Amino acid sequence: MAAVPPDDLARARTALHERAPLVQCLTNSVVQTITANALLAVGAAPAMVDNEQESAAFAAVASAVLVNVGTLDEAKARAMALAARSAHDRGTPWVLDPVAVGGLEFRTRVARDLLAHRPAVVRGNASEVLGLAGAGAGGRGVDAVDGVEDAVAAARDLAGRTGGAVAVSGAVDVVVDATRTVRVPGGDVLLTRTTGAGCSLGALAAAYAAVADDPLTAAVAAHLHVAVAAERAAQRTQRPGTFATAWVDELDAVDAGALREAAERLA
């Protein structure tokens, strides 16, 4: 039996559209607009509530929470810790995106401390996952210098600590939990030239985690959704500016049937 049955992915897509989960995003200032637009495109409701005065209270009513440490300072770190703790206390799924973790001490410490609140999904590139797990020195800023397969053991170690899923992005994405491994091929290289595509993927993982009981299913659905939309967008344009717009359009167009069909490629 497949680690994630195609029908489960299709049901998650249908549920996301029908339930319109409220996703609180504590994310970096560079990507807020595209992240919000990506969430709206798939049927979720974004809320960029990221201050320490409100983050815990909002996490208590949100359907899911995204914590992305991309543009970090002390105040944002406190807000993130409060939101993650609030989400964990209420059983609300939350996603950690450890942007550039491993190479910089402050964000690495903040992200590792956040693991205590047991994110449902951790999503990053290979160098970020290795850095978060304490098994690598990080990448070149937000760019990975390690291969996806090199990070699989570290990803599984993190999944064992959190009880959730860990997704490693690359040419072929790898998503693991304590016992299962799924590889998600596809997408398009233009995603790497679109500011905020990876951060939006983390937000979609949060949206799917709000409607799927299984974190691995949520992470795989988000990665597959993004990949299919990118492939469709790349058929329309090969320029990064128009690709970004086309990709958001295609995020809206990918339905349950498309995810079920695309699940045949999973390994």
N, C-alpha and C positions, 0 to 999 in steps of 0.2 A: 504494500500500500504506500502511496506517496506520502511524504512527510507532511505536506499540506494538500489535502484533496482539492481539486479544481472547484467543486461545488461550494466548499467553504470560502474560497476567495470570491466567488460570485455572490454568495450570501452577504459577505462583508461589504461588497460594493453597493448592493441594494440597501443594506441597513444604513450605510453612510448617507446615501441620498435621502432616505426616508426620515432619518432621525436628526439630521443636521447638527451634529455634535458641536458644542461650544468649546473651542480650543484656545486656552490661554497661552500666549506666546511671550516668553521672556527671551527675546532673541536680539541679535546684534543690529545696530542702527543702519548698517549698509543694506540689509535685505528685508526690512519690514514690509515694504510695498509688495514685492513679488511674493513673499510668504503669504501675506493676506490674500492676494489675488489667487494664488494657487489653492488655498483652502476654500475660498469662495467657489472656485471653478469645480472642485470635486463635491461640493454640497455642504461643506462645513461652515461654521461661523467663527471667524477669528476675533480675538480680543487681545490687544497689545497692552496688557496691564502688567507693568514691570517695575513698579516702584515699591519700596519696602513698606510703605504705609498701607498698601492695598493688596499686595501680592498674595498673602496668605488667605485673606478673606475671599478673594476671587477664586483661588484654587479650590476653596471649599465648595463652590457652586459650579465650577467648570466641569465639562465632561472629560477633559484631558488637559494636560499641561505639557508644553515644550519648554525646555531649558537649554539654551544655546549660548555658549560662553564666548562668542566671537569678539565682541567689543566690551571688555570687562573692566569694571572698576570696583572699589570697595562697596559702594552703595548697591550696585547691581548684584554683587556677590551675596550681600545680605538678603536682598529681595529674592534671589534664586533659592537660597537655603530655606527661607520662610515658605515659599511656594511649594518646594519639593517636600518639606516636612508636612505641610498641610495636606498635600495630595496623598502622601503615604498614609497619614493618620486616618484618612477617610476612604481609603481603598480606591482612590482615583488614579488611573494610569497616567504615568508621565514619562517623557522621553528626554534623554540626555544626549546632546550633541557636543562632544568635547573638542571644539574647534581649536586647532593648533596646540593641543595639549601634548606635553612631553618635552617640548623645547623651551618652555617658559615656566619659571617656578611658580609664579602667582596663580595663573590659570590652572596649572597642573594640580596644585594643592586644593584649589577650590573644587575642581571637578572630582578629584578623588574623595574629598569629604562628602560630596553630594551622593556618592554611591551608597552611603549608609542609609539613604532614604529609598533604596531599592527601585530604581527606574524599571518600568516595564520593558523599555527598549533603550539600548544604547546604539547610536548610529554615528559612524565616523569613517574616515579613510583608514588605511592600514597603519600608517604611522601614528595617527591619533589613538587608535585602539591599543596599539602596542604601548604608547606612552601612558595611557590611562591605566593599563594593567601593570605598569612598572617593568615592562619588558623591552622598552626601546627609548630612544632619545628624542622622538618626535620627528616631524618632517621639516620642510622648508616653508615656514609659515603655514598656510592652509593646504599646501601641496604635499602629497605623500612621497616619500623616498623609499618606501618598503612595498613589497608585493602583497597582494591580497592573501595569497595562500600562506605567506609568512606570518600572518596575523591570526590565523584560524585558532591555534592553540590558546593564544592570549584571549581571543574572543570567547572561547568556551570557558576559560577560567573566570572571566568577568560574568558570564551568564550563570555560572555556578554560585558566584557571590551574590548576585542580585535576584536570582530566581526567575529572570526574564529572558529576553532575546537580545542578541548583539548582532548588528548588521555592519559588515565591512564593505564599503563601496569601492568599486574599481571597474576595470573593463568587464569583468564578470563579478557581480556582487555575491558575497557569501553571507548567509544569515544562519545563525546557530542558536540553540539553547543548550541545556545541559546534556541532551541526548540526541538531538537531531541536527542535521546540516542540510541546507538548501542552497543551491547555486542558481542565481538569476542572471542569465545572459541578456544581451540586447541593449537598448538605448542608442545613443548617438554621441559622437565626440563633441558635438556642439554644446552638449550639457556642460562640458568643462570650460566653455567660453561664455557661459551665461551666469552672471553674478546672482548668487542666491539659489541656484538650482539644488545644490546639496542641502542647504539650510531648509529649503521648502520641502525637500524629501523628509527631513526630520519632522516637520509639521504635519505632513501627510501620515507619517507613522503614528503620530499622536492621535490624529483623527480616526484612523483605523483601529487603534488600540481602544478608543472609546466605544466601538461597536462590535469588536471581536473579543471573545473571552480569552483567546490564546494569543499571547504576545508574538509568537513566531508567525502565526497567520497574519497578524496585523502588519508586521514588518515586511513579510514577503509580499503582501497585497500592495503596500505602499511602493516598494521597489519595482514591482511588476507594472503597476499603474504608471509610474514615472517613465519607465523604459518604453512601454507601448506608446505613450503620448509623444515621447521624443522621436521615435521612429516615424510616426505619422507626420510630425512637424517637419522632419528632415526631408520628407518627400515633397514638401511645399517650398522650402527655401534652404539654401546652404550658407546664409549670412547670419551672423550671431544676433544682430538687432532684431531682424524680422523673425528669426527662430524663436526668440524669447516670447514674442507675442503669439506665434503659432503654437508654441508648446502649451501655454496657458489655455488657449482655445481647445487643444486636443485633450488636456486634462479633463475638461468639461465633457468631451465627447466619448471618452472611454467608459463603457458601461459594463454591466455584470457579464454579459456574453463575451465581450472582448477579453476580460480577465480570465474567464473560464477557458477560452480558446488559447490564450497566451500561456496558460499553465502547462501546456504540453511541452514547453521548452525547458521547464524546471528540471534540475538534476540534483 
